[in-house]
Amino acid sequence: MTTITLYHDVYETENGDGFYPSLDHGLTFKEINVKFIQENNIWKQELESYIPIINGFDGDQGDKILEELNKNSKIKGIMIWNHFAQIHPKVNVSKINISKK
């Protein structure tokens, strides 16, 4: 298990688009420690009652957070999941080929 310190806009988390944490802290951002477990090459957010479920990452934050998670890990992760679904890299639904029968 790995814990990293992330930052988020509390107003956006509670009243806006959701929980989009960042390694960068802004003037109005609040610090939060988020735990991840590694399963094979996937980093999964550990569910804790007082930590919001990550909805996604803005800009290059997904890449930066993945790099931070991999710093001290023997197995390098290639993606990040909240507890339920892949959130980084984003899945581009428009590129999925769905054939109709």
N, CA, C and O atoms as CSV, one atom per row, in Angstrom:
chain,resi,resn,atom,element,x,y,z
A,1,MET,N,N,0.855,-1.178,0.000
A,1,MET,CA,C,0.000,0.000,0.000
A,1,MET,C,C,0.898,1.237,0.000
A,1,MET,O,O,1.942,1.259,0.652
A,2,THR,N,N,0.482,2.252,-0.731
A,2,THR,CA,C,1.210,3.508,-0.836
A,2,THR,C,C,0.254,4.658,-0.547
A,2,THR,O,O,-0.877,4.674,-1.034
A,3,THR,N,N,0.708,5.602,0.235
A,3,THR,CA,C,-0.083,6.800,0.512
A,3,THR,C,C,0.627,7.995,-0.101
A,3,THR,O,O,1.822,8.194,0.117
A,4,ILE,N,N,-0.110,8.789,-0.867
A,4,ILE,CA,C,0.485,10.009,-1.418
A,4,ILE,C,C,-0.389,11.211,-1.035
A,4,ILE,O,O,-1.605,11.100,-0.880
A,5,THR,N,N,0.263,12.332,-0.892
A,5,THR,CA,C,-0.434,13.576,-0.571
A,5,THR,C,C,-0.859,14.243,-1.867
A,5,THR,O,O,-0.037,14.528,-2.738
A,6,LEU,N,N,-2.145,14.483,-1.975
A,6,LEU,CA,C,-2.719,15.161,-3.131
A,6,LEU,C,C,-3.451,16.401,-2.639
A,6,LEU,O,O,-3.645,16.582,-1.437
A,7,TYR,N,N,-3.852,17.242,-3.564
A,7,TYR,CA,C,-4.544,18.480,-3.229
A,7,TYR,C,C,-5.804,18.581,-4.077
A,7,TYR,O,O,-5.848,18.117,-5.216
A,8,HIS,N,N,-6.837,19.206,-3.488
A,8,HIS,CA,C,-8.082,19.339,-4.245
A,8,HIS,C,C,-8.824,20.592,-3.819
A,8,HIS,O,O,-8.631,21.113,-2.720
A,9,ASP,N,N,-9.675,21.060,-4.715
A,9,ASP,CA,C,-10.542,22.194,-4.462
A,9,ASP,C,C,-11.783,21.650,-3.755
A,9,ASP,O,O,-12.592,20.949,-4.363
A,10,VAL,N,N,-11.930,21.972,-2.479
A,10,VAL,CA,C,-13.030,21.424,-1.673
A,10,VAL,C,C,-14.382,21.810,-2.250
A,10,VAL,O,O,-15.298,20.989,-2.274
A,11,TYR,N,N,-14.520,23.046,-2.714
A,11,TYR,CA,C,-15.804,23.471,-3.273
A,11,TYR,C,C,-16.176,22.608,-4.484
A,11,TYR,O,O,-17.306,22.129,-4.580
A,12,GLU,N,N,-15.228,22.411,-5.406
A,12,GLU,CA,C,-15.503,21.588,-6.590
A,12,GLU,C,C,-15.790,20.141,-6.205
A,12,GLU,O,O,-16.651,19.495,-6.803
A,13,THR,N,N,-15.067,19.629,-5.203
A,13,THR,CA,C,-15.285,18.252,-4.760
A,13,THR,C,C,-16.689,18.072,-4.206
A,13,THR,O,O,-17.361,17.089,-4.516
A,14,GLU,N,N,-17.132,19.015,-3.390
A,14,GLU,CA,C,-18.417,18.868,-2.704
A,14,GLU,C,C,-19.605,19.404,-3.501
A,14,GLU,O,O,-20.714,18.889,-3.365
A,15,ASN,N,N,-19.390,20.440,-4.337
A,15,ASN,CA,C,-20.516,21.090,-5.014
A,15,ASN,C,C,-20.379,21.175,-6.524
A,15,ASN,O,O,-21.304,21.615,-7.206
A,16,GLY,N,N,-19.246,20.763,-7.049
A,16,GLY,CA,C,-19.006,20.925,-8.480
A,16,GLY,C,C,-18.936,19.611,-9.223
A,16,GLY,O,O,-19.778,18.732,-9.042
A,17,ASP,N,N,-17.910,19.486,-10.070
A,17,ASP,CA,C,-17.751,18.320,-10.937
A,17,ASP,C,C,-17.334,17.052,-10.207
A,17,ASP,O,O,-17.565,15.950,-10.705
A,18,GLY,N,N,-16.722,17.191,-9.032
A,18,GLY,CA,C,-16.293,16.006,-8.295
A,18,GLY,C,C,-14.867,16.133,-7.806
A,18,GLY,O,O,-14.305,17.227,-7.766
A,19,PHE,N,N,-14.285,14.997,-7.433
A,19,PHE,CA,C,-12.955,14.931,-6.825
A,19,PHE,C,C,-11.917,14.694,-7.908
A,19,PHE,O,O,-11.770,13.580,-8.409
A,20,TYR,N,N,-11.199,15.754,-8.264
A,20,TYR,CA,C,-10.143,15.729,-9.276
A,20,TYR,C,C,-8.847,16.180,-8.606
A,20,TYR,O,O,-8.461,17.342,-8.735
A,21,PRO,N,N,-8.171,15.277,-7.895
A,21,PRO,CA,C,-6.989,15.681,-7.128
A,21,PRO,C,C,-5.781,15.973,-8.013
A,21,PRO,O,O,-5.735,15.613,-9.189
A,22,SER,N,N,-4.809,16.637,-7.399
A,22,SER,CA,C,-3.626,17.089,-8.107
A,22,SER,C,C,-2.407,16.983,-7.186
A,22,SER,O,O,-2.548,17.018,-5.963
A,23,LEU,N,N,-1.222,16.854,-7.766
A,23,LEU,CA,C,0.009,16.940,-6.979
A,23,LEU,C,C,0.350,18.404,-6.701
A,23,LEU,O,O,1.092,18.709,-5.768
A,24,ASP,N,N,-0.195,19.299,-7.513
A,24,ASP,CA,C,0.062,20.734,-7.363
A,24,ASP,C,C,-0.954,21.329,-6.404
A,24,ASP,O,O,-2.145,21.024,-6.476
A,25,HIS,N,N,-0.479,22.174,-5.511
A,25,HIS,CA,C,-1.421,22.797,-4.579
A,25,HIS,C,C,-1.621,24.260,-4.932
A,25,HIS,O,O,-0.664,25.019,-5.089
A,26,GLY,N,N,-2.873,24.633,-5.052
A,26,GLY,CA,C,-3.225,26.020,-5.318
A,26,GLY,C,C,-3.502,26.730,-3.997
A,26,GLY,O,O,-3.473,26.114,-2.932
A,27,LEU,N,N,-3.763,27.997,-4.078
A,27,LEU,CA,C,-3.993,28.779,-2.857
A,27,LEU,C,C,-5.221,28.320,-2.091
A,27,LEU,O,O,-5.266,28.421,-0.865
A,28,THR,N,N,-6.221,27.816,-2.811
A,28,THR,CA,C,-7.465,27.418,-2.140
A,28,THR,C,C,-7.603,25.898,-2.020
A,28,THR,O,O,-8.652,25.408,-1.604
A,29,PHE,N,N,-6.571,25.159,-2.373
A,29,PHE,CA,C,-6.662,23.701,-2.353
A,29,PHE,C,C,-6.364,23.153,-0.963
A,29,PHE,O,O,-5.563,23.711,-0.212
A,30,LYS,N,N,-7.020,22.061,-0.644
A,30,LYS,CA,C,-6.831,21.392,0.645
A,30,LYS,C,C,-6.016,20.121,0.437
A,30,LYS,O,O,-6.199,19.407,-0.548
A,31,GLU,N,N,-5.122,19.852,1.370
A,31,GLU,CA,C,-4.286,18.647,1.329
A,31,GLU,C,C,-5.105,17.433,1.779
A,31,GLU,O,O,-5.919,17.514,2.699
A,32,ILE,N,N,-4.862,16.309,1.102
A,32,ILE,CA,C,-5.545,15.074,1.462
A,32,ILE,C,C,-4.607,13.901,1.168
A,32,ILE,O,O,-3.953,13.880,0.125
A,33,ASN,N,N,-4.539,12.939,2.068
A,33,ASN,CA,C,-3.705,11.753,1.876
A,33,ASN,C,C,-4.568,10.632,1.328
A,33,ASN,O,O,-5.564,10.241,1.937
A,34,VAL,N,N,-4.173,10.122,0.168
A,34,VAL,CA,C,-4.952,9.090,-0.515
A,34,VAL,C,C,-4.113,7.818,-0.590
A,34,VAL,O,O,-2.945,7.851,-0.978
A,35,LYS,N,N,-4.726,6.702,-0.214
A,35,LYS,CA,C,-4.044,5.403,-0.231
A,35,LYS,C,C,-4.367,4.653,-1.513
A,35,LYS,O,O,-5.498,4.657,-1.998
A,36,PHE,N,N,-3.329,4.007,-2.045
A,36,PHE,CA,C,-3.480,3.165,-3.229
A,36,PHE,C,C,-2.866,1.807,-2.941
A,36,PHE,O,O,-1.867,1.703,-2.229
A,37,ILE,N,N,-3.473,0.770,-3.499
A,37,ILE,CA,C,-2.889,-0.564,-3.456
A,37,ILE,C,C,-2.549,-0.944,-4.892
A,37,ILE,O,O,-3.185,-0.492,-5.844
A,38,GLN,N,N,-1.537,-1.779,-5.017
A,38,GLN,CA,C,-1.139,-2.193,-6.361
A,38,GLN,C,C,-1.552,-3.639,-6.588
A,38,GLN,O,O,-1.213,-4.529,-5.809
A,39,GLU,N,N,-2.281,-3.851,-7.654
A,39,GLU,CA,C,-2.670,-5.191,-8.073
A,39,GLU,C,C,-2.101,-5.389,-9.467
A,39,GLU,O,O,-2.577,-4.800,-10.438
A,40,ASN,N,N,-1.068,-6.232,-9.551
A,40,ASN,CA,C,-0.326,-6.424,-10.795
A,40,ASN,C,C,0.212,-5.082,-11.265
A,40,ASN,O,O,1.047,-4.498,-10.573
A,41,ASN,N,N,-0.217,-4.573,-12.388
A,41,ASN,CA,C,0.301,-3.290,-12.878
A,41,ASN,C,C,-0.749,-2.178,-12.809
A,41,ASN,O,O,-0.690,-1.207,-13.563
A,42,ILE,N,N,-1.702,-2.335,-11.902
A,42,ILE,CA,C,-2.774,-1.351,-11.737
A,42,ILE,C,C,-2.728,-0.780,-10.317
A,42,ILE,O,O,-2.688,-1.528,-9.340
A,43,TRP,N,N,-2.732,0.546,-10.216
A,43,TRP,CA,C,-2.865,1.211,-8.923
A,43,TRP,C,C,-4.342,1.460,-8.676
A,43,TRP,O,O,-5.008,2.093,-9.496
A,44,LYS,N,N,-4.869,0.966,-7.547
A,44,LYS,CA,C,-6.277,1.157,-7.209
A,44,LYS,C,C,-6.399,1.998,-5.950
A,44,LYS,O,O,-5.703,1.775,-4.959
A,45,GLN,N,N,-7.294,2.966,-6.014
A,45,GLN,CA,C,-7.562,3.787,-4.842
A,45,GLN,C,C,-8.184,2.905,-3.761
A,45,GLN,O,O,-9.150,2.185,-4.015
A,46,GLU,N,N,-7.629,2.966,-2.572
A,46,GLU,CA,C,-8.173,2.232,-1.425
A,46,GLU,C,C,-9.382,3.006,-0.910
A,46,GLU,O,O,-9.305,4.217,-0.704
A,47,LEU,N,N,-10.487,2.316,-0.705
A,47,LEU,CA,C,-11.694,2.985,-0.218
A,47,LEU,C,C,-11.567,3.286,1.270
A,47,LEU,O,O,-11.277,2.410,2.084
A,48,GLU,N,N,-11.791,4.542,1.592
A,48,GLU,CA,C,-11.832,4.990,2.977
A,48,GLU,C,C,-13.032,5.913,3.101
A,48,GLU,O,O,-13.288,6.718,2.205
A,49,SER,N,N,-13.766,5.809,4.192
A,49,SER,CA,C,-15.028,6.537,4.317
A,49,SER,C,C,-14.860,8.052,4.255
A,49,SER,O,O,-15.788,8.749,3.844
A,50,TYR,N,N,-13.720,8.575,4.645
A,50,TYR,CA,C,-13.547,10.025,4.688
A,50,TYR,C,C,-12.825,10.590,3.455
A,50,TYR,O,O,-12.595,11.797,3.381
A,51,ILE,N,N,-12.472,9.747,2.502
A,51,ILE,CA,C,-11.800,10.185,1.278
A,51,ILE,C,C,-12.777,10.014,0.112
A,51,ILE,O,O,-13.313,8.924,-0.089
A,52,PRO,N,N,-13.013,11.082,-0.657
A,52,PRO,CA,C,-13.904,10.939,-1.822
A,52,PRO,C,C,-13.317,9.980,-2.860
A,52,PRO,O,O,-12.102,9.791,-2.924
A,53,ILE,N,N,-14.171,9.390,-3.654
A,53,ILE,CA,C,-13.722,8.544,-4.760
A,53,ILE,C,C,-13.261,9.463,-5.885
A,53,ILE,O,O,-13.969,10.396,-6.265
A,54,ILE,N,N,-12.072,9.193,-6.413
A,54,ILE,CA,C,-11.509,10.028,-7.473
A,54,ILE,C,C,-12.360,9.893,-8.740
A,54,ILE,O,O,-12.627,8.786,-9.208
A,55,ASN,N,N,-12.776,11.035,-9.282
A,55,ASN,CA,C,-13.553,11.045,-10.524
A,55,ASN,C,C,-12.667,11.085,-11.758
A,55,ASN,O,O,-13.068,10.624,-12.827
A,56,GLY,N,N,-11.476,11.628,-11.619
A,56,GLY,CA,C,-10.556,11.741,-12.736
A,56,GLY,C,C,-9.452,12.716,-12.414
A,56,GLY,O,O,-9.300,13.143,-11.269
A,57,PHE,N,N,-8.670,13.072,-13.436
A,57,PHE,CA,C,-7.558,14.004,-13.264
A,57,PHE,C,C,-7.616,15.059,-14.361
A,57,PHE,O,O,-7.982,14.771,-15.501
A,58,ASP,N,N,-7.252,16.275,-14.000
A,58,ASP,CA,C,-7.192,17.356,-14.977
A,58,ASP,C,C,-5.813,17.413,-15.621
A,58,ASP,O,O,-4.802,17.157,-14.967
A,59,GLY,N,N,-5.779,17.753,-16.916
A,59,GLY,CA,C,-4.513,17.958,-17.624
A,59,GLY,C,C,-3.573,16.781,-17.525
A,59,GLY,O,O,-3.957,15.642,-17.791
A,60,ASP,N,N,-2.319,17.061,-17.138
A,60,ASP,CA,C,-1.297,16.010,-17.048
A,60,ASP,C,C,-1.171,15.413,-15.651
A,60,ASP,O,O,-0.207,14.701,-15.369
A,61,GLN,N,N,-2.136,15.694,-14.771
A,61,GLN,CA,C,-2.037,15.212,-13.390
A,61,GLN,C,C,-2.066,13.688,-13.295
A,61,GLN,O,O,-1.409,13.120,-12.424
A,62,GLY,N,N,-2.806,13.022,-14.163
A,62,GLY,CA,C,-2.823,11.556,-14.150
A,62,GLY,C,C,-1.436,10.988,-14.381
A,62,GLY,O,O,-1.022,10.061,-13.684
A,63,ASP,N,N,-0.705,11.539,-15.363
A,63,ASP,CA,C,0.664,11.094,-15.645
A,63,ASP,C,C,1.577,11.360,-14.456
A,63,ASP,O,O,2.380,10.505,-14.082
A,64,LYS,N,N,1.457,12.543,-13.862
A,64,LYS,CA,C,2.308,12.915,-12.729
A,64,LYS,C,C,2.036,12.034,-11.509
A,64,LYS,O,O,2.966,11.608,-10.824
A,65,ILE,N,N,0.774,11.771,-11.247
A,65,ILE,CA,C,0.411,10.943,-10.092
A,65,ILE,C,C,0.852,9.501,-10.318
A,65,ILE,O,O,1.340,8.857,-9.389
A,66,LEU,N,N,0.689,8.981,-11.539
A,66,LEU,CA,C,1.165,7.631,-11.853
A,66,LEU,C,C,2.676,7.540,-11.640
A,66,LEU,O,O,3.165,6.562,-11.074
A,67,GLU,N,N,3.408,8.543,-12.086
A,67,GLU,CA,C,4.857,8.579,-11.894
A,67,GLU,C,C,5.213,8.587,-10.400
A,67,GLU,O,O,6.137,7.897,-9.971
A,68,GLU,N,N,4.476,9.366,-9.627
A,68,GLU,CA,C,4.720,9.425,-8.174
A,68,GLU,C,C,4.433,8.080,-7.514
A,68,GLU,O,O,5.189,7.644,-6.646
A,69,LEU,N,N,3.354,7.423,-7.915
A,69,LEU,CA,C,3.028,6.109,-7.357
A,69,LEU,C,C,4.104,5.078,-7.700
A,69,LEU,O,O,4.407,4.204,-6.887
A,70,ASN,N,N,4.678,5.176,-8.892
A,70,ASN,CA,C,5.672,4.210,-9.346
A,70,ASN,C,C,7.071,4.442,-8.772
A,70,ASN,O,O,7.927,3.565,-8.882
A,71,LYS,N,N,7.317,5.596,-8.167
A,71,LYS,CA,C,8.666,5.951,-7.702
A,71,LYS,C,C,9.340,4.866,-6.876
A,71,LYS,O,O,10.491,4.519,-7.140
A,72,ASN,N,N,8.660,4.337,-5.902
A,72,ASN,CA,C,9.267,3.368,-4.986
A,72,ASN,C,C,8.662,1.975,-5.104
A,72,ASN,O,O,8.688,1.194,-4.153
A,73,SER,N,N,8.125,1.675,-6.267
A,73,SER,CA,C,7.471,0.381,-6.471
A,73,SER,C,C,8.340,-0.523,-7.342
A,73,SER,O,O,8.949,-0.073,-8.312
A,74,LYS,N,N,8.385,-1.791,-6.983
A,74,LYS,CA,C,9.140,-2.766,-7.782
A,74,LYS,C,C,8.445,-3.038,-9.108
A,74,LYS,O,O,9.099,-3.184,-10.140
A,75,ILE,N,N,7.120,-3.104,-9.078
A,75,ILE,CA,C,6.325,-3.320,-10.287
A,75,ILE,C,C,5.738,-1.972,-10.697
A,75,ILE,O,O,5.015,-1.346,-9.922
A,76,LYS,N,N,6.042,-1.531,-11.892
A,76,LYS,CA,C,5.557,-0.233,-12.360
A,76,LYS,C,C,4.127,-0.344,-12.862
A,76,LYS,O,O,3.822,-1.144,-13.747
A,77,GLY,N,N,3.260,0.468,-12.285
A,77,GLY,CA,C,1.874,0.496,-12.721
A,77,GLY,C,C,1.736,1.208,-14.046
A,77,GLY,O,O,2.517,2.107,-14.359
A,78,ILE,N,N,0.744,0.811,-14.829
A,78,ILE,CA,C,0.507,1.455,-16.124
A,78,ILE,C,C,-0.838,2.177,-16.164
A,78,ILE,O,O,-1.146,2.864,-17.138
A,79,MET,N,N,-1.641,2.025,-15.104
A,79,MET,CA,C,-2.928,2.708,-15.060
A,79,MET,C,C,-3.359,2.906,-13.613
A,79,MET,O,O,-2.856,2.257,-12.696
A,80,ILE,N,N,-4.311,3.827,-13.437
A,80,ILE,CA,C,-4.889,4.118,-12.131
A,80,ILE,C,C,-6.388,3.883,-12.211
A,80,ILE,O,O,-7.049,4.288,-13.167
A,81,TRP,N,N,-6.904,3.224,-11.191
A,81,TRP,CA,C,-8.345,3.006,-11.054
A,81,TRP,C,C,-8.801,3.658,-9.762
A,81,TRP,O,O,-8.072,3.648,-8.770
A,82,ASN,N,N,-10.030,4.239,-9.763
A,82,ASN,CA,C,-10.635,4.461,-8.464
A,82,ASN,C,C,-11.052,3.053,-8.059
A,82,ASN,O,O,-10.609,2.112,-8.718
A,83,HIS,N,N,-11.814,2.844,-7.096
A,83,HIS,CA,C,-12.077,1.459,-6.678
A,83,HIS,C,C,-12.930,0.692,-7.690
A,83,HIS,O,O,-12.991,-0.537,-7.639
A,84,PHE,N,N,-13.588,1.404,-8.607
A,84,PHE,CA,C,-14.560,0.763,-9.474
A,84,PHE,C,C,-14.198,0.725,-10.959
A,84,PHE,O,O,-14.625,-0.182,-11.672
A,85,ALA,N,N,-13.426,1.689,-11.428
A,85,ALA,CA,C,-13.186,1.783,-12.872
A,85,ALA,C,C,-11.866,2.483,-13.178
A,85,ALA,O,O,-11.311,3.188,-12.335
A,86,GLN,N,N,-11.382,2.277,-14.384
A,86,GLN,CA,C,-10.156,2.920,-14.836
A,86,GLN,C,C,-10.377,4.422,-14.989
A,86,GLN,O,O,-11.346,4.856,-15.612
A,87,ILE,N,N,-9.463,5.217,-14.411
A,87,ILE,CA,C,-9.576,6.672,-14.543
A,87,ILE,C,C,-8.352,7.293,-15.210
A,87,ILE,O,O,-8.393,8.455,-15.613
A,88,HIS,N,N,-7.259,6.528,-15.330
A,88,HIS,CA,C,-6.071,7.011,-16.051
A,88,HIS,C,C,-5.306,5.832,-16.612
A,88,HIS,O,O,-5.089,4.876,-15.867
A,89,PRO,N,N,-4.883,5.822,-17.851
A,89,PRO,CA,C,-5.278,6.825,-18.839
A,89,PRO,C,C,-6.763,6.713,-19.152
A,89,PRO,O,O,-7.376,5.660,-18.975
A,90,LYS,N,N,-7.318,7.807,-19.615
A,90,LYS,CA,C,-8.747,7.806,-19.931
A,90,LYS,C,C,-9.017,6.855,-21.080
A,90,LYS,O,O,-8.221,6.758,-22.015
A,91,VAL,N,N,-10.119,6.165,-21.013
A,91,VAL,CA,C,-10.542,5.285,-22.100
A,91,VAL,C,C,-11.298,6.146,-23.102
A,91,VAL,O,O,-12.285,6.794,-22.754
A,92,ASN,N,N,-10.835,6.152,-24.339
A,92,ASN,CA,C,-11.480,6.931,-25.384
A,92,ASN,C,C,-12.558,6.056,-26.024
A,92,ASN,O,O,-12.272,5.216,-26.877
A,93,VAL,N,N,-13.783,6.270,-25.599
A,93,VAL,CA,C,-14.901,5.449,-26.069
A,93,VAL,C,C,-15.096,5.580,-27.572
A,93,VAL,O,O,-15.542,4.631,-28.218
A,94,SER,N,N,-14.772,6.736,-28.140
A,94,SER,CA,C,-14.984,6.923,-29.579
A,94,SER,C,C,-14.059,6.056,-30.417
A,94,SER,O,O,-14.332,5.837,-31.597
A,95,LYS,N,N,-12.964,5.552,-29.837
A,95,LYS,CA,C,-12.034,4.721,-30.590
A,95,LYS,C,C,-12.307,3.221,-30.438
A,95,LYS,O,O,-11.636,2.393,-31.054
A,96,ILE,N,N,-13.289,2.888,-29.622
A,96,ILE,CA,C,-13.624,1.478,-29.441
A,96,ILE,C,C,-14.467,1.027,-30.632
A,96,ILE,O,O,-15.475,1.653,-30.960
A,97,ASN,N,N,-14.056,-0.045,-31.264
A,97,ASN,CA,C,-14.747,-0.556,-32.439
A,97,ASN,C,C,-15.853,-1.525,-31.990
A,97,ASN,O,O,-15.580,-2.619,-31.496
A,98,ILE,N,N,-17.069,-1.103,-32.172
A,98,ILE,CA,C,-18.200,-1.958,-31.809
A,98,ILE,C,C,-18.892,-2.370,-33.101
A,98,ILE,O,O,-19.482,-1.540,-33.793
A,99,SER,N,N,-18.814,-3.649,-33.416
A,99,SER,CA,C,-19.435,-4.095,-34.659
A,99,SER,C,C,-20.876,-4.499,-34.407
A,99,SER,O,O,-21.196,-5.130,-33.400
A,100,LYS,N,N,-21.735,-4.125,-35.335
A,100,LYS,CA,C,-23.157,-4.477,-35.242
A,100,LYS,C,C,-23.379,-5.742,-36.035
A,100,LYS,O,O,-22.832,-5.903,-37.126
A,101,LYS,N,N,-24.177,-6.640,-35.496
A,101,LYS,CA,C,-24.474,-7.901,-36.182
A,101,LYS,C,C,-25.834,-7.838,-36.802
A,101,LYS,O,O,-26.272,-8.803,-37.428
